[in-house]
């Protein structure tokens, strides 16, 4: 990290990082920073403090982390050092076709359609000649919505004995899963550490196929969310960036720009309920509408 402060415009805001280290003299490697993270909405500033471990010497550094999500790249080689979260849906299939990532990663996190999503993602990656890996992490204990169960639980029930109830849990949409995009991007960034592209270059970024309409349904589909997540992830080990390069496009525009055809999109799966399309969930409705708008499906 640079030791001098840089002033950079960031969506009318700034991200500031203040670092205080206390170490043994001449032994900066002995510093063990402890992180405390606070986001100040009123000021629009992100502060990260490294708490001192040994109160002997003190060095203070201030820097600004430059955001990169706001001007994403959709160039054909934009994915050469990237891992793409490939869910098996239309958006991620189109983005994979467009940027050709070094790796695709499909995650089974305990969602009901996991088997179909993994099958679709592997078919898409095979069609495009992209290397793919599968990550299985059971997040069902923190999940909710159609991706987890058919009907919402009793709002007052403590299902697992942990004291968690749904009485005061906000649910912006039927398929809402708490912090899902944040969890998946974090897992992908952790997976990317130490891995390389075909030419041996280290992976430097996580790509997600968020499109413009996602921000209308979920805060983790907005540009502000990805700007913040990118900054937090890049300041950690490996400096892995999180990018949403299609966030300014609609799903139809993304498919059109990518040149994805029926041979590719036919492998996709978007249902939130099961391994077979239910035709009655937001995922199925979106897929049907996009294919109709693209003239690939008739009414």
Residue pairs with C-beta under 8 A, 6 or more apart in sequence:
1 17
1 19
1 61
1 63
1 235
2 63
3 61
3 63
4 63
5 62
5 63
5 64
6 63
6 64
6 66
7 14
7 64
8 14
8 64
8 66
8 67
10 66
10 67
10 70
10 227
11 67
11 70
11 223
11 224
11 227
12 44
13 44
13 45
14 44
14 45
14 64
15 45
15 46
15 64
15 65
15 67
15 231
16 45
16 46
16 47
16 62
16 64
17 46
17 47
17 48
17 62
17 63
17 64
17 65
17 235
18 47
18 48
18 49
18 60
18 61
18 62
19 33
19 48
19 49
19 50
19 60
19 61
19 62
19 63
20 49
20 50
20 51
20 52
20 58
20 59
20 60
21 28
21 31
21 33
21 50
21 52
21 58
21 59
22 31
22 52
22 53
22 54
22 55
22 56
22 57
22 58
23 30
23 31
23 53
23 54
23 56
23 57
23 59
24 30
24 54
24 56
24 57
25 56
25 57
30 54
31 53
31 54
32 53
33 50
33 51
33 53
34 50
34 51
34 53
35 48
35 49
35 50
35 51
36 48
36 49
36 51
37 46
37 47
37 48
37 232
38 47
38 49
39 45
39 46
39 47
39 228
40 46
40 47
46 228
46 231
46 232
48 235
52 58
65 231
65 234
65 235
67 227
67 230
67 231
68 230
68 241
68 243
69 223
69 226
69 227
69 230
69 242
69 243
69 244
69 247
70 223
70 227
72 78
72 243
72 244
72 245
72 246
72 247
72 248
73 99
73 245
74 98
74 99
74 245
74 246
74 257
75 99
76 98
76 99
76 100
77 99
77 100
78 99
78 207
78 245
79 96
79 99
79 100
79 101
79 102
79 207
80 100
80 101
80 102
80 197
80 201
81 102
81 197
81 201
81 202
81 203
81 204
81 205
82 99
82 101
82 102
82 103
82 203
82 204
82 205
82 206
82 207
82 243
83 101
83 102
83 103
83 104
83 105
83 188
83 191
83 192
83 195
83 203
83 205
83 206
83 207
84 92
84 95
84 96
84 99
84 101
84 103
84 104
84 105
84 130
84 206
84 207
84 208
84 209
85 92
85 105
85 106
85 107
85 184
85 185
85 188
85 206
85 207
85 208
85 209
86 92
86 93
86 96
86 104
86 105
86 106
86 121
86 124
86 125
86 132
87 106
87 117
87 121
87 209
88 106
88 116
88 117
88 118
88 119
88 120
88 121
88 124
88 267
88 268
88 269
88 270
89 117
89 120
89 209
89 268
89 269
89 270
89 283
89 287
90 251
90 255
90 265
90 268
90 270
90 286
90 287
90 290
90 291
91 209
91 210
91 211
91 246
91 251
91 254
92 121
92 124
92 208
92 209
93 120
93 124
93 260
93 264
93 265
93 267
93 268
94 209
94 246
94 251
94 254
94 255
94 257
94 258
94 260
94 265
95 207
95 209
95 245
95 246
95 254
95 258
96 104
96 124
96 125
96 128
96 130
96 209
97 128
97 258
97 259
97 260
97 264
98 254
98 257
98 258
98 259
98 260
99 207
99 245
100 128
100 130
101 130
101 207
102 131
102 196
102 197
102 198
102 201
102 203
103 130
103 131
103 132
103 133
103 192
103 195
103 197
103 203
104 121
104 124
104 125
104 130
104 131
104 132
104 133
105 132
105 133
105 134
105 135
105 188
105 191
106 117
106 118
106 121
106 122
106 132
106 133
106 134
106 135
107 134
107 135
107 136
107 137
107 184
107 187
107 188
108 114
108 117
108 118
108 134
108 135
108 136
108 137
109 136
109 137
109 138
109 139
109 140
109 143
109 180
109 183
109 184
109 187
110 137
110 138
110 139
110 140
110 143
110 148
111 117
111 143
111 147
111 148
111 177
112 146
112 147
112 148
112 149
112 272
112 273
112 274
113 147
113 269
113 271
113 272
113 273
113 274
113 275
115 275
116 269
116 271
116 274
116 275
116 276
117 269
118 134
119 269
120 267
120 268
120 269
121 132
122 132
123 267
124 264
124 267
124 268
125 131
125 132
126 132
127 263
127 264
127 267
128 264
131 198
133 191
135 187
135 188
135 191
137 187
139 177
139 183
140 148
141 160
142 178
142 179
143 177
143 178
144 152
144 166
144 169
144 171
144 176
144 177
144 178
145 152
145 171
145 173
145 174
145 175
145 176
145 177
145 272
146 174
146 175
146 272
146 273
146 281
146 282
147 175
147 177
147 272
148 177
150 273
152 166
152 171
153 159
153 166
154 166
155 165
155 166
155 167
156 165
156 167
157 165
157 166
158 164
158 165
169 178
172 217
172 218
172 219
173 217
173 218
173 282
174 272
174 281
174 282
175 272
175 281
175 282
175 283
176 218
179 220
180 220
181 208
181 210
181 218
181 220
181 221
181 225
182 220
182 225
182 229
184 208
185 206
185 208
185 229
185 233
185 242
186 233
188 206
189 206
189 233
189 238
189 240
189 242
192 203
192 204
192 205
192 206
192 238
192 240
193 203
193 237
193 238
193 240
194 202
195 202
195 203
196 202
196 203
197 203
202 238
203 240
204 239
204 240
204 241
205 240
205 241
205 242
205 243
206 233
206 240
206 241
206 242
206 243
207 243
207 244
207 245
208 226
208 242
208 243
208 244
209 244
209 246
209 254
210 221
210 226
210 244
210 246
210 247
211 246
211 247
211 249
211 250
211 251
211 254
212 247
212 248
212 249
212 250
213 221
213 250
213 251
214 221
214 247
215 221
215 222
215 223
215 247
217 282
219 225
221 247
223 244
223 247
226 242
226 243
226 244
226 247
229 242
230 241
230 242
230 243
233 240
233 241
233 242
234 240
234 241
234 242
246 254
249 257
251 286
251 290
252 290
252 293
252 294
255 265
255 290
255 294
256 294
262 296
265 291
265 296
268 287
269 275
269 277
270 277
270 283
270 284
270 286
270 287
271 277
271 278
271 281
271 283
271 284
272 278
272 281
272 282
272 283
272 284
273 280
273 281
277 284
277 287
278 284
279 288
288 297
291 297
292 298
292 299
